[in-house]
Amino acid sequence: MFKPSNNMAWFFVLPAVFMIAISAIIPLMAVVNYSVQDAFFGNQFIWVGSKWYEQLLRSDVFQSTLFRSLGFSAVILLIEVPLGILIALSMPKKGFRVSLYIVLMSIPLVVPWFVVGVIWKIMINSDSGLLGNALAQLGIIYNLNNPYVAWATIVLMDIWHWTSLVVLLCYAGLVSIPDSYYQAARIDGASRWNIFRFVQLPKMKRVLLIAILLRFMDSFLIYIEPFMITRGGPGTSTTFLSLDLIQTATIQFDLGEAGAMSIIYFLIILLLTWVLYTIMVRRDG
C-alpha cells in the first residue's frame, strides 16, 4: 500500500535556510552594488556601469595575479591528491593503529590558518627556527627574498596543513570497499596495480572529486598564510588574488574595483565548482 511521504521536517530547517540565504544574499547584493559604482569618502557614489569589470579584464596586473592564484591551486592539487592517495593506501584498515593514524592525520586540520602561518614563520627563521637553523648549520641560508624559496615555503606549508584532508577522504572511500572485491581480484590473479586501478580507484572517485573541490576552493582563496610569511613578496611573486583584493578594498579603498574583483572571484569559483559537481553527478548516474 502506498504511504504518503511526510514533508513536515522541512519546516524545522526553514529558519536555518532563511538565515543562511539572508546572510549570503545581502552581502552579495552589496558587493554587486559597489562593483557598478565609484565610491568616494562621505558615502558618495557615482554610477559607472561595467567600467570596473572592463578595466580589470584588461589589466595586466589582475591577469597575472589571477593566473598566479590558479597556478598555485594547480600545483597544490597535483601534489596533494596523489600524495593523499598514497598515504591512504599505506594506512592500516584494521587494528589499534587505525585510531592512531586518524588522530595523527587530523592534527594539522584543527590548527587555525593564522597559527599555521605563525608556526612556519618561526620555523624558517635562520636564527631560532628549527628548519632555518638546521639549514644554516649546513651552510644554506633560507632566503625568502628568493621567489622560488617563497613559493616553495607556501606550497610546503599548504601540503602540511591540508594533505590530511585528502588522506582522510580517500581512506573513507577505501574502507567502504567490501572484502569480496579484493577476494575476487586475488582469485583472478590481479596485480597490485590492477587492484588499485579497477577496484580501489573507481570506489574513490566520488570522494576524490569532493577532495579536489574542497582543496581547489581553499587553495584559490588562500590569504592568511602567504600574508603572514611573505606579505605577497618578494615583489609580487606570492601576491595572490585574495591578497590583491584585500589590499584594493582596505588599503587603497577602491571599493568599486574591489567589488568587481570580488564578483569575478566568486564567478570563477562558482563555475569550477559547478563543473566538478556536474562531473560527480554524471559519474554517479
SERO-4910 file (N, C-alpha, C, O; in steps of 0.05 Angstrom, whole numbers):
BEGIN
 pado doro    nc1    nc2    nc3   cac1   cac2   cac3    cc1    cc2    cc3    oc1    oc2    oc3
  Met    A     17    -24      0      0      0      0     18     25      0     37     27     15
  Phe    A     10     44    -16     26     68    -19     23     85      6      1     91     15
  Lys    A     46     94     17     46    110     41     56    138     34     79    141     26
  Pro    A     40    158     38     49    186     30     72    195     47     74    189     71
  Ser    A     90    209     35    114    219     49    106    243     67     89    259     60
  Asn    A    120    245     89    115    267    107    138    288    104    161    283    110
  Asn    A    130    311     94    150    332     89    150    354    111    160    375    107
  Met    A    138    347    134    136    367    156    164    374    167    168    395    178
  Ala    A    183    355    163    210    360    173    223    385    161    240    398    173
  Trp    A    215    391    136    226    415    122    220    441    137    236    460    136
  Phe    A    198    442    152    191    466    167    211    472    189    214    495    197
  Phe    A    223    451    199    242    455    221    269    467    211    284    479    226
  Val    A    275    462    186    300    473    175    296    499    160    316    512    152
  Leu    A    271    507    156    266    532    141    279    557    155    290    573    141
  Pro    A    278    559    182    291    583    194    321    583    188    332    605    183
  Ala    A    334    560    189    363    559    183    368    566    154    387    582    148
  Val    A    352    556    136    355    562    107    350    592    103    364    604     87
  Phe    A    330    603    116    324    632    113    348    649    123    355    668    109
  Met    A    359    642    146    381    658    157    406    656    139    420    676    135
  Ile    A    411    632    128    434    628    111    430    644     85    449    657     75
  Ala    A    406    644     74    400    658     50    404    688     54    415    702     37
  Ile    A    394    698     77    396    727     83    425    735     86    434    755     75
  Ser    A    440    719    101    468    725    107    486    723     82    507    735     81
  Ala    A    476    708     62    492    706     37    483    726     16    500    738      2
  Ile    A    457    730     13    446    747     -8    452    776     -3    459    791    -21
  Ile    A    447    785     21    451    814     27    479    823     23    483    843      9
  Pro    A    500    809     33    527    818     27    534    817     -3    548    834    -13
  Leu    A    523    796    -17    528    794    -45    516    817    -60    529    828    -78
  Met    A    492    825    -53    480    848    -66    495    874    -61    497    891    -78
  Ala    A    506    876    -37    522    900    -30    547    901    -47    555    922    -57
  Val    A    560    878    -51    584    877    -68    577    883    -97    592    898   -110
  Val    A    555    872   -107    546    878   -134    541    908   -137    548    920   -157
  Asn    A    529    921   -117    524    949   -117    549    965   -119    551    985   -134
  Tyr    A    569    958   -103    595    972   -104    609    968   -131    622    986   -141
  Ser    A    606    945   -143    621    938   -168    612    955   -192    626    956   -212
  Val    A    588    967   -191    579    983   -213    578   1013   -207    566   1029   -221
  Gln    A    592   1020   -185    593   1048   -177    621   1056   -169    638   1039   -163
  Asp    A    626   1082   -169    651   1092   -159    645   1105   -132    629   1123   -130
  Ala    A    659   1095   -111    654   1104    -84    674   1125    -76    698   1123    -82
  Phe    A    664   1145    -62    681   1167    -51    676   1169    -21    656   1160    -11
  Phe    A    695   1182     -8    692   1187     21    667   1205     25    661   1222      8
  Gly    A    654   1200     47    629   1215     52    605   1200     42    583   1211     39
  Asn    A    609   1174     35    587   1157     26    574   1168      1    549   1168     -2
  Gln    A    590   1177    -18    581   1187    -44    587   1166    -65    609   1155    -66
  Phe    A    568   1161    -83    571   1141   -104    563   1153   -131    545   1169   -133
  Ile    A    577   1144   -151    572   1152   -179    569   1127   -196    587   1110   -195
  Trp    A    548   1124   -210    543   1101   -227    563   1100   -250    566   1119   -265
  Val    A    577   1077   -253    597   1074   -274    592   1050   -291    607   1044   -310
  Gly    A    571   1034   -285    564   1011   -300    586    989   -300    594    980   -278
  Ser    A    594    981   -323    613    958   -325    643    968   -326    660    953   -334
  Lys    A    647    993   -319    674   1004   -321    695    988   -306    716    982   -318
  Trp    A    689    980   -281    709    966   -265    715    938   -277    738    929   -277
  Tyr    A    694    925   -287    698    898   -299    716    900   -324    734    885   -327
  Glu    A    710    920   -341    726    923   -365    755    930   -358    774    920   -371
  Gln    A    758    947   -338    785    955   -330    801    932   -319    824    928   -325
  Leu    A    788    915   -303    801    892   -291    809    871   -313    831    860   -313
  Leu    A    790    866   -331    795    845   -351    817    854   -371    829    837   -383
  Arg    A    822    880   -373    844    890   -390    869    894   -374    890    900   -386
  Ser    A    868    892   -348    891    898   -331    911    875   -331    904    852   -326
  Asp    A    936    881   -338    957    860   -337    963    851   -308    969    828   -303
  Val    A    960    870   -289    965    863   -261    944    843   -251    951    823   -239
  Phe    A    919    848   -258    898    830   -249    901    803   -262    898    782   -249
  Gln    A    907    803   -288    910    777   -302    934    761   -291    931    737   -287
  Ser    A    956    774   -285    979    759   -274    972    749   -246    980    727   -239
  Thr    A    958    765   -230    950    756   -203    931    733   -205    933    714   -189
  Leu    A    912    734   -223    892    713   -227    906    687   -235    901    665   -224
  Phe    A    924    688   -255    937    664   -264    957    653   -243    962    629   -241
  Arg    A    967    671   -226    985    662   -204    968    646   -184    978    626   -174
  Ser    A    944    655   -178    927    641   -160    918    614   -171    919    593   -157
  Leu    A    911    614   -197    903    588   -210    927    569   -211    924    545   -208
  Gly    A    951    580   -216    975    564   -217    981    551   -190    989    528   -189
  Phe    A    977    567   -169    982    556   -142    962    534   -136    970    513   -125
  Ser    A    937    537   -143    917    516   -139    924    491   -154    920    469   -145
  Ala    A    933    495   -179    941    472   -196    964    457   -184    964    432   -183
  Val    A    984    471   -174   1007    458   -161    999    443   -136   1007    420   -132
  Ile    A    981    455   -120    972    442    -96    957    416   -102    961    396    -89
  Leu    A    939    417   -122    923    393   -129    941    372   -140    938    348   -134
  Leu    A    961    379   -157    979    359   -169    996    345   -148   1005    323   -153
  Ile    A   1001    358   -126   1018    346   -105   1001    332    -84   1006    309    -77
  Glu    A    980    346    -73    966    336    -50    948    312    -57    945    294    -41
  Val    A    936    312    -81    917    290    -87    933    263    -90    925    244    -77
  Pro    A    954    262   -107    969    236   -108    981    229    -81    982    205    -74
  Leu    A    992    249    -67   1004    243    -41    983    233    -21    989    215     -5
  Gly    A    960    245    -21    938    236     -3    930    208     -9    925    192      9
  Ile    A    927    201    -35    920    174    -43    941    154    -33    935    133    -23
  Leu    A    967    161    -37    989    143    -29    989    138      1    992    115      9
  Ile    A    985    159     17    985    156     46    961    139     54    963    122     72
  Ala    A    937    145     42    913    130     49    916    100     43    907     83     58
  Leu    A    929     93     21    934     65     13    952     51     33    950     27     37
  Ser    A    971     66     45    990     54     63    980     52     92    992     39    109
  Met    A    957     64     98    946     63    125    933     36    130    921     25    112
  Pro    A    935     26    155    922      0    162    892      2    161    881     23    167
  Lys    A    879    -19    154    850    -20    153    837    -31    178    813    -27    183
  Lys    A    853    -45    195    842    -56    219    863    -54    241    886    -48    236
  Gly    A    854    -58    266    872    -57    289    873    -31    303    860    -11    295
  Phe    A    889    -30    325    890     -6    342    904     17    328    901     40    335
  Arg    A    921     11    308    936     32    294    918     50    278    926     72    271
  Val    A    894     40    271    876     57    255    870     83    269    871    105    257
  Ser    A    862     81    295    855    105    310    879    124    313    876    148    311
  Leu    A    903    112    316    927    128    319    933    144    293    939    168    294
  Tyr    A    931    130    270    936    144    245    915    165    239    922    187    230
  Ile    A    890    160    246    869    180    241    874    205    258    870    227    249
  Val    A    881    201    283    887    224    301    910    240    291    909    264    290
  Leu    A    931    226    282    955    240    272    948    256    247    958    278    243
  Met    A    932    244    229    924    258    205    906    282    211    905    301    195
  Ser    A    891    281    233    872    302    239    885    326    252    874    348    252
  Ile    A    909    323    264    921    344    279    926    369    262    919    391    271
  Pro    A    938    368    238    942    392    222    915    406    215    915    431    212
  Leu    A    894    391    212    869    403    203    856    421    225    840    439    218
  Val    A    862    416    250    850    431    272    866    456    279    858    471    296
  Val    A    889    459    266    906    483    272    895    506    255    892    504    231
  Pro    A    889    529    268    878    552    253    898    562    232    922    559    235
  Trp    A    887    575    211    904    586    190    925    605    201    948    604    193
  Phe    A    916    623    218    934    643    229    957    630    244    980    638    241
  Val    A    951    610    260    972    596    275    991    581    257   1015    580    262
  Val    A    981    570    235    998    556    215   1018    576    204   1042    569    202
  Gly    A   1009    600    197   1028    620    186   1049    628    207   1072    631    200
  Val    A   1041    631    232   1060    638    253   1080    616    258   1104    621    260
  Ile    A   1070    591    258   1088    568    263   1110    566    241   1133    563    247
  Trp    A   1101    569    216   1121    567    194   1139    591    193   1162    589    185
  Lys    A   1129    614    201   1145    638    201   1168    635    222   1190    643    217
  Ile    A   1161    623    245   1181    618    265   1200    596    257   1224    597    261
  Met    A   1189    575    245   1205    551    238   1227    557    217   1248    545    218
  Ile    A   1221    575    198   1241    581    177   1260    603    185   1278    610    169
  Asn    A   1257    614    209   1276    634    218   1304    622    221   1307    601    235
  Ser    A   1324    634    209   1351    622    209   1365    623    236   1384    609    240
  Asp    A   1355    640    254   1368    643    280   1356    624    301   1371    611    315
  Ser    A   1330    622    302   1317    607    322   1298    585    312   1290    567    327
  Gly    A   1292    585    287   1274    566    276   1287    539    271   1310    537    265
  Leu    A   1271    518    275   1281    490    272   1291    485    243   1314    476    240
  Leu    A   1276    491    223   1284    487    196   1305    506    187   1325    498    175
  Gly    A   1301    532    193   1321    552    184   1348    548    197   1368    551    184
  Asn    A   1348    541    223   1373    537    237   1388    512    227   1412    512    225
  Ala    A   1372    491    222   1384    466    212   1397    471    185   1419    461    179
  Leu    A   1384    486    167   1396    492    141   1420    510    144   1439    508    129
  Ala    A   1419    529    163   1441    547    168   1466    531    177   1488    538    169
  Gln    A   1462    510    193   1484    494    202   1497    479    178   1521    473    179
  Leu    A   1481    475    157   1492    462    133   1503    482    113   1512    475     91
  Gly    A   1503    507    121   1513    528    103   1493    538     83   1500    552     64
  Ile    A   1467    532     87   1446    540     69   1429    562     82   1418    557    104
  Ile    A   1428    585     71   1412    607     82   1384    606     70   1380    607     46
  Tyr    A   1364    604     88   1336    604     79   1328    633     73   1322    648     91
  Asn    A   1328    640     48   1324    667     39   1296    670     26   1292    662      4
  Leu    A   1278    683     41   1251    687     30   1250    709      9   1230    713     -4
  Asn    A   1272    723      5   1274    743    -17   1277    730    -44   1275    744    -64
  Asn    A   1282    704    -44   1283    689    -69   1254    680    -76   1242    666    -60
  Pro    A   1244    687    -99   1216    680   -106   1211    650   -105   1190    641    -97
  Tyr    A   1231    634   -114   1227    605   -113   1225    594    -85   1210    576    -79
  Val    A   1242    605    -67   1241    597    -39   1214    605    -26   1203    589    -11
  Ala    A   1205    629    -32   1179    638    -21   1157    620    -31   1139    613    -15
  Trp    A   1156    614    -57   1136    597    -68   1137    569    -55   1117    557    -47
  Ala    A   1161    558    -53   1165    531    -42   1155    530    -13   1144    510     -4
  Thr    A   1160    552      2   1152    553     30   1121    552     33   1111    537     49
  Ile    A   1108    568     16   1079    569     18   1067    542      9   1047    532     20
  Val    A   1078    530    -12   1068    504    -22   1072    483     -1   1054    467      5
  Leu    A   1096    482     12   1102    462     32   1083    466     56   1074    446     68
  Met    A   1079    491     64   1061    496     86   1032    487     80   1020    475     98
  Asp    A   1023    491     56    996    483     49    994    452     48    974    440     56
  Ile    A   1015    439     38   1016    410     37   1015    399     65   1000    380     70
  Trp    A   1030    410     84   1030    401    111   1002    405    124    992    388    139
  His    A    989    427    117    964    434    130    941    418    119    923    410    135
  Trp    A    940    413     93    915    403     81    917    376     68    896    365     59
  Thr    A    940    364     65    941    337     53    925    317     70    914    298     59
  Ser    A    924    322     96    909    304    114    880    302    106    867    281    109
  Leu    A    868    324     96    840    323     87    837    304     64    817    288     65
  Val    A    855    304     45    853    286     23    857    257     33    844    238     24
  Val    A    876    253     51    881    227     62    856    215     76    849    192     70
  Leu    A    843    231     93    820    221    107    797    215     89    782    195     93
  Leu    A    793    232     68    771    226     49    777    201     33    759    184     29
  Cys    A    801    198     24    808    174      8    807    149     26    798    128     17
  Tyr    A    816    152     51    815    129     69    786    120     74    780     96     76
  Ala    A    768    140     76    739    133     80    729    118     56    713     99     59
  Gly    A    738    126     32    730    111      8    741     83      7    728     65     -2
  Leu    A    766     80     16    779     53     16    766     34     35    761     11     28
  Val    A    760     43     60    749     24     80    720     17     73    710     -2     85
  Ser    A    707     31     55    680     24     47    679      2     26    657     -7     19
  Ile    A    702     -6     15    702    -27     -5    699    -54      9    715    -60     26
  Pro    A    680    -70      1    676    -97     14    700   -115      8    713   -113    -13
  Asp    A    706   -133     27    728   -152     23    724   -171      0    743   -181    -11
  Ser    A    699   -174     -8    693   -192    -30    706   -183    -56    713   -199    -74
  Tyr    A    709   -156    -59    721   -145    -83    751   -154    -85    761   -161   -106
  Tyr    A    764   -152    -62    793   -160    -61    796   -190    -65    814   -199    -78
  Gln    A    778   -205    -54    779   -234    -57    775   -242    -86    789   -260    -96
  Ala    A    756   -229   -100    752   -235   -128    776   -227   -145    784   -241   -164
  Ala    A    789   -205   -138    812   -196   -152    836   -216   -148    851   -221   -167
  Arg    A    839   -226   -124    861   -245   -119    856   -271   -134    874   -283   -145
  Ile    A    831   -280   -135    824   -304   -150    831   -301   -179    840   -320   -192
  Asp    A    826   -277   -190    832   -272   -218    861   -267   -223    870   -264   -246
  Gly    A    877   -266   -202    906   -262   -205    913   -234   -211    933   -229   -224
  Ala    A    897   -215   -202    902   -186   -208    927   -177   -193    932   -185   -170
  Ser    A    943   -160   -206    967   -149   -193    959   -126   -175    935   -118   -174
  Arg    A    978   -116   -159    972    -94   -141    963    -69   -156    945    -55   -147
  Trp    A    975    -64   -179    967    -41   -195    938    -44   -206    923    -26   -206
  Asn    A    932    -69   -215    905    -74   -226    884    -72   -204    861    -63   -209
  Ile    A    891    -80   -179    872    -77   -157    866    -47   -152    843    -39   -148
  Phe    A    887    -32   -153    884     -3   -149    868     10   -171    850     26   -167
  Arg    A    874      2   -196    862     14   -219    833      6   -223    816     24   -229
  Phe    A    826    -19   -219    799    -28   -225    781    -32   -200    757    -36   -203
  Val    A    793    -32   -176    777    -36   -152    777    -11   -135    756      0   -128
  Gln    A    801     -3   -127    802     19   -107    796     46   -119    781     62   -108
  Leu    A    809     53   -142    805     79   -154    776     85   -162    766    107   -156
  Pro    A    762     66   -175    733     72   -180    717     77   -156    698     93   -156
  Lys    A    723     63   -134    708     67   -109    715     94    -95    701    103    -78
  Met    A    738    105   -103    747    130    -91    740    155   -108    745    177    -99
  Lys    A    729    151   -131    724    173   -149    707    195   -137    713    219   -140
  Arg    A    686    187   -123    668    207   -112    682    223    -90    681    248    -90
  Val    A    696    210    -72    710    225    -51    733    241    -62    740    262    -51
  Leu    A    745    231    -83    767    246    -96    757    272   -108    770    293   -106
  Leu    A    734    271   -121    722    295   -132    715    315   -110    719    339   -113
  Ile    A    705    305    -87    699    322    -65    725    334    -54    726    358    -48
  Ala    A    746    318    -52    772    328    -42    783    349    -61    794    370    -52
  Ile    A    781    344    -87    791    364   -107    775    390   -105    787    412   -107
  Leu    A    749    387   -102    732    411   -100    739    427    -75    743    452    -77
  Leu    A    742    414    -52    748    428    -28    776    441    -29    780    464    -20
  Arg    A    795    426    -39    822    436    -40    826    458    -60    842    477    -56
  Phe    A    811    457    -82    812    479   -101    802    505    -88    815    526    -90
  Met    A    779    503    -75    767    527    -63    785    538    -42    790    563    -41
  Asp    A    796    521    -24    813    530     -3    839    543    -13    847    564     -4
  Ser    A    851    530    -33    877    540    -43    873    565    -60    890    583    -60
  Phe    A    850    567    -74    845    591    -90    839    615    -73    843    638    -81
  Leu    A    828    610    -49    821    631    -31    843    637    -10    838    653      8
  Ile    A    866    625    -12    887    627      8    894    656     12    898    671     -7
  Tyr    A    896    664     37    903    692     44    922    694     68    943    707     66
  Ile    A    913    683     90    927    688    116    956    677    115    974    691    124
  Glu    A    960    653    105    986    641    106   1007    657     90   1028    664    101
  Pro    A   1002    663     64   1023    679     50   1025    707     61   1047    719     59
  Phe    A   1004    718     72   1006    744     84   1024    744    108   1040    762    112
  Met    A   1022    723    124   1038    721    148   1067    717    142   1085    727    156
  Ile    A   1073    702    121   1101    694    115   1115    713     96   1137    722    102
  Thr    A   1103    720     74   1117    736     53   1105    763     48   1117    780     35
  Arg    A   1081    769     58   1067    794     53   1063    798     22   1061    821     13
  Gly    A   1062    776      7   1059    778    -21   1085    780    -37   1085    781    -61
  Gly    A   1107    782    -23   1133    785    -36   1148    759    -40   1137    738    -34
  Pro    A   1172    761    -50   1186    786    -58   1174    798    -83   1167    783   -102
  Gly    A   1172    824    -83   1158    837   -105   1128    829   -104   1115    834    -84
  Thr    A   1118    818   -126   1091    808   -126   1090    778   -132   1069    767   -141
  Ser    A   1112    764   -127   1114    736   -134   1094    718   -119   1086    697   -130
  Thr    A   1087    725    -95   1067    710    -80   1042    726    -73   1028    720    -54
  Thr    A   1037    747    -89   1013    762    -86    990    748   -101    988    751   -126
  Phe    A    974    734    -87    951    720    -99    927    738   -100    928    761    -90
  Leu    A    907    729   -113    883    746   -118    871    755    -92    861    778    -91
  Ser    A    871    738    -72    859    746    -46    874    769    -33    862    787    -22
  Leu    A    901    768    -34    917    790    -23    912    816    -38    910    837    -26
  Asp    A    911    814    -65    906    838    -81    879    849    -75    876    874    -75
  Leu    A    859    832    -71    832    841    -65    831    856    -39    819    877    -37
  Ile    A    843    844    -18    843    857      8    857    884      7    848    903     19
  Gln    A    879    885     -7    894    910     -8    878    931    -23    878    954    -15
  Thr    A    865    923    -45    849    942    -60    826    953    -44    819    977    -45
  Ala    A    813    936    -27    790    944    -12    796    960     13    783    979     19
  Thr    A    817    951     28    822    962     54    844    983     55    844   1001     72
  Ile    A    864    980     37    887    999     38    883   1021     17    885   1045     24
  Gln    A    877   1014     -8    872   1034    -28    844   1045    -26    839   1067    -36
  Phe    A    826   1031    -14    798   1038    -10    784   1043    -37    767   1061    -40
  Asp    A    791   1027    -57    777   1028    -82    755   1007    -82    757    985    -92
  Leu    A    732   1015    -70    711    996    -65    698    986    -91    689    963    -92
  Gly    A    696   1004   -111    685    995   -136    701    974   -150    691    953   -158
  Glu    A    727    978   -152    745    959   -164    746    933   -148    746    911   -159
  Ala    A    746    936   -121    747    912   -104    721    896   -106    721    872   -105
  Gly    A    698    910   -109    673    897   -113    672    881   -139    663    858   -139
  Ala    A    682    893   -161    683    879   -186    702    855   -185    696    834   -196
  Met    A    724    859   -171    743    837   -168    731    814   -152    735    790   -158
  Ser    A    715    821   -132    702    800   -115    682    784   -132    680    760   -129
  Ile    A    667    798   -149    647    784   -165    660    765   -185    651    743   -189
  Ile    A    682    775   -198    697    757   -216    708    733   -201    707    711   -211
  Tyr    A    719    738   -178    729    717   -160    707    697   -154    711    673   -157
  Phe    A    684    707   -147    661    690   -140    652    673   -164    646    650   -161
  Leu    A    651    686   -188    642    672   -212    661    650   -220    652    629   -230
  Ile    A    687    654   -217    707    634   -224    703    609   -206    703    587   -215
  Ile    A    700    614   -180    696    592   -161    670    578   -166    669    553   -166
  Leu    A    649    593   -172    623    581   -178    624    564   -203    613    542   -203
  Leu    A    637    574   -224    639    559   -249    654    533   -245    644    512   -253
  Leu    A    677    534   -233    693    509   -230    680    490   -210    681    466   -214
  Thr    A    666    501   -190    651    483   -172    628    469   -186    624    446   -182
  Trp    A    615    484   -203    593    472   -219    603    450   -237    590    430   -241
  Val    A    626    455   -250    638    435   -268    644    410   -253    638    388   -262
  Leu    A    657    412   -230    664    389   -214    639    374   -204    638    350   -203
  Tyr    A    619    389   -195    595    377   -185    580    362   -208    569    341   -204
  Thr    A    580    374   -232    567    361   -255    581    335   -261    568    315   -267
  Ile    A    608    335   -261    623    311   -266    616    289   -245    612    266   -252
  Met    A    615    297   -220    609    278   -198    581    266   -201    577    242   -198
  Val    A    561    283   -208    534    273   -211    531    255   -235    518    234   -233
  Arg    A    544    262   -257    542    245   -281    555    218   -276    546    197   -287
  Arg    A    577    217   -261    590    192   -256    573    174   -238    572    150   -241
  Asp    A    559    187   -219    541    171   -202    517    161   -217    507    139   -212
  Gly    A    509    177   -238    486    168   -253    493    146   -271    475    136   -286
***
